[in-house]
């Protein structure tokens, strides 16, 4: 992978980390270790808030497309978005579900894991150059035979 592409992907991940933190866990509930994000607050508005949350969540998918994520990764992201959207539509428990499920954080983690896996993959070792070895062996044999005949 080229260095500029790797730098772009790392920059995208940094943006997504900030975005996910804002949408999923930027607000600490007093006297607890629990955090919620802006998306959970937006989701309090029935239906419209859930649609707005879905639109926000699509940003992570767009960044994944730009970063070259594989189709299976994007399908998992879409599944997380759908679970978050439909879970948030449930009366009463939907808002709590929205606060706990944290689809943007899940999707950012999926993309980070995918990209780190891609960066860690080393290119396959080239095959051993047998033709070169044989060719050089013949060349050296001819040179050696020629020198033997001369001296």
Secondary structure, 3 states (H helix, E strand, C coil): CCHHHHHHHHHHHHHHHHHHHHHHHCEECCCCCCEECHHHHHCCCCCHHHHHHHHHHHHHHHHHHHHCCCHHHHHHHHHHHHHHHHHHHCCCHHHHHHHHHCHHHHHHHHHHHHHHHHHHCCCCCCCCCHHHHHHHHHHHHHHHHHHHHHC
